[in-house]
Amino acid sequence: MIHAPTPLSRFLHTLRPTQARPGSSAWCLIEVDGSPVRALPGQSVAAVLIAAGIWQFHPHPITGRPRGPFCGMGACFECELEIDGASDIRACLVVAQPGMVIKTDHTMDMGLE
């Protein structure tokens, strides 16, 4: 079961850069779990994923429950993803760039029995 987003996460979802609008040439594509997602250069990766409706970034290491962005400023480690082959990168601290390849761990087998 996915829990409701935190107030901070709901606020982050409303943030939209003003330098480009949908249909503008400033939009670029990044790949998230094998699917293209539109992003604006300058947006954090966490903001791009939230805007695309992706809230589940990785499972809790003990319970396996879904985890996602919480603080939005790099203090909590809840938004860690694999970005361009590097693992455990905090998505709220990375600026989206054209062609980025991002993998969430929400389908990861935790190996817990």
C-alpha positions in Angstrom: 0.0 0.0 0.0 1.3 3.4 -0.9 0.8 6.1 1.7 -0.3 9.7 0.9 2.5 12.0 0.1 3.9 14.2 2.8 3.0 17.9 2.8 6.5 18.7 1.7 6.2 16.3 -1.2 2.9 17.8 -2.2 4.6 21.2 -2.2 7.5 20.0 -4.3 5.0 18.6 -6.9 3.7 22.1 -7.4 7.0 23.7 -8.1 7.5 24.2 -11.8 10.3 26.1 -13.4 9.1 29.1 -15.4 11.7 29.2 -18.1 9.8 26.7 -20.4 6.2 25.6 -21.1 5.0 22.2 -22.4 5.7 22.1 -26.1 8.7 24.3 -25.7 12.0 23.2 -27.2 13.6 23.6 -23.7 12.0 20.3 -22.6 14.3 17.3 -22.8 13.9 13.6 -22.3 15.4 11.4 -19.6 14.9 7.7 -19.2 13.2 6.4 -16.0 13.0 2.6 -15.6 13.2 2.2 -19.4 10.5 4.8 -20.2 11.0 8.3 -21.5 10.0 11.2 -19.1 10.0 14.9 -20.0 12.1 17.1 -17.9 13.3 20.7 -17.9 17.0 21.3 -17.6 17.4 22.8 -14.1 14.8 20.8 -12.4 15.9 18.3 -9.8 15.6 14.7 -10.7 13.2 14.3 -7.8 11.0 17.1 -9.1 10.9 15.5 -12.5 9.8 12.2 -11.2 7.2 13.7 -8.9 5.8 15.8 -11.8 5.6 12.5 -13.8 3.6 10.9 -11.0 6.5 8.6 -9.8 6.5 8.7 -6.0 8.0 5.3 -5.2 11.8 5.5 -5.5 13.0 2.5 -3.5 11.9 0.1 -0.8 12.6 0.4 2.9 15.7 -1.9 3.6 13.9 -3.7 6.5 10.2 -3.7 5.8 10.3 -3.4 2.0 7.6 -0.7 2.1 7.8 1.9 -0.7 9.9 5.0 0.0 10.1 8.3 -1.8 11.1 12.0 -1.4 10.6 13.4 2.1 12.8 16.4 2.9 13.6 17.7 -0.6 17.0 19.0 0.5 19.3 16.0 0.7 19.1 15.4 4.5 17.0 12.3 4.6 18.3 9.9 1.9 14.7 8.8 1.0 15.0 9.8 -2.6 18.1 7.7 -3.5 18.1 6.3 -7.0 20.5 4.9 -9.6 21.4 7.8 -11.9 23.6 7.1 -15.0 25.0 3.9 -13.5 25.9 5.4 -10.1 23.9 4.0 -7.2 22.6 5.7 -4.0 22.4 9.2 -5.5 20.0 11.6 -3.8 17.6 12.7 -6.6 16.7 16.0 -4.9 20.3 17.1 -5.2 20.9 16.2 -8.9 19.9 18.6 -11.8 18.1 16.9 -14.7 20.2 16.7 -17.9 19.1 15.5 -21.3 19.7 11.7 -21.8 20.0 10.8 -18.1 19.2 7.2 -17.3 17.5 6.7 -14.0 16.5 3.4 -12.3 14.3 3.2 -9.3 14.6 0.3 -6.9 10.9 -0.2 -6.3 10.9 -3.6 -8.0 14.1 -4.7 -6.3 14.0 -8.1 -4.7 14.9 -7.5 -1.0 15.9 -11.1 -0.4 14.0 -11.0 2.9 12.3 -14.2 3.8 
